[in-house]
Amino acid sequence: MSGVSRTAVQAPAAPSGPPPDRGGRRLPRTLHPMAWWVWALALATAVSRTNNPLLLFLVLAVLGYVVTARRTEAPWARGFKYYLYLALTVVAIRVVFRAVFATGITPRDHFLFSLPHLPTPDWYAGIQIGGPVSLEALLSAATDGLRLACMLCCIGAANTLANPKRALRVLPGALYELGVAVTVAISVAPQLVQSVQRVVRARKLRAGDTKGMRALRGVVIPVLEDALERSLRLAAAMDSRGYGRAGRATRRSRRITGALILLGMCGLCAGAYGLLDATAPSFLGLPAMGLGALLCVAGLRLGGRRVTRTTYRPDPWRLPEWAVAGSGVLSAVLLFTNLGYDPAQLNPTFYPLTWPDLPLVPTAAILLAGTAGFLAPPPSPVRRADAP
């Protein structure tokens, strides 16, 4: 009887891109998470430069467009509206505090109403509780709160667009344990949002007609219980996969790593102070910041040797990532260079009350950051079950 010949077939290597669908076509890939964080932080830096309400509203419009166009169907991608609620709360608190802790009005201000005045002791001089409130004071407080609200929305956009668990994989090895804690902390808000939506949906299915404060207990307790259970499951899963395990490192290596990181952070702080203060010596500007950055990189590389990690299907950094991150960075650079416009247009005054100008170059810079809405790859379509 003749023998059966067997031929060894070599298994094909796993592709580096997204897996093909049933028709052989490749699914759209998601953008690198750090590209979204670089874009959002750069836009938040640009927001810190201006106090113009027209530019701030334009930033909110850009954030809303980008989030709507490029968010996925993941649970953490549904929480941007809650950041908008938080931003509105910040503006309201700022206006209320300005109205209560009044600083007095001038004869040229537009008087609105007056609050009951409370006498204060001598050691509390300089702060007045209650009194007349003017339109200029409320508009100034609302603008200050709007700037902080825009910064919060920038962070919310990054948390909505970027997968926090994928962002953990690109951190340096020396920051791996810190990255685990940060990832768990960042994912708390999306998990709470998902828990609230699930509990509210369950109450509607059970025809719960309780409203107001009586319904609060029926929502808060299940949400806290669900969040606690999800946190315990996440901690158990991460512990079983070796997250947070430290490799071997000598005492000398740990001391050198700590010294490099500490000196590098001091250099970055000194460089930032030199760039913000025009009267500081020249060596406290870019030279100190560059030296601090080099020391931080050296410390991270040295500390990363004690952590050995492997990454399955690493996220690529290609032209869309450069385009999205570059649009945000270029927007911040244009608002900090003061080229082509008057810097006073970025911070208009409400004394006297006038309509703020809309400078052309900062407007174009903010609209440039909005190009991330079509420069980034489109999100993957939602797969629906085939009809029988």
Secondary structure, 3 states (H helix, E strand, C coil): CCCCCCCCCCCCCCCCCCCECCCCCECCCCCCHHHHHHHHHHHHHHHCCCCCHHHHHHHHHHHHHHHHHHCCCCHHHHCHHHHHHHHHHHHHHHHHHHHHCCCCCCCCCCEEEEEEEECCCHHHCCCCEEEEEEHHHHHHHHHHHHHHHHHHHHHHHHHHHCCHHHHHCCCCHHHHHHHHHHHHHHCHHHHHHHHHHHHHHHHHHCCCCCCCHHHHHHHHHHHHHHHHHHHHHHHHHHHHCCCCCCCCCCHHHHHHHHHHHHHHHHHHHHHHHHHHCCCCCHHHCHHHHHHHHHHHHHHHHHHHHHCCCCCCCCCCCCHHHHHHHHHHHHHHHHHHHCCCCCHHHHCCCCCCCCCCCCCHHHHHHHHHHCCHHHHCCCCCCCCCCCCC
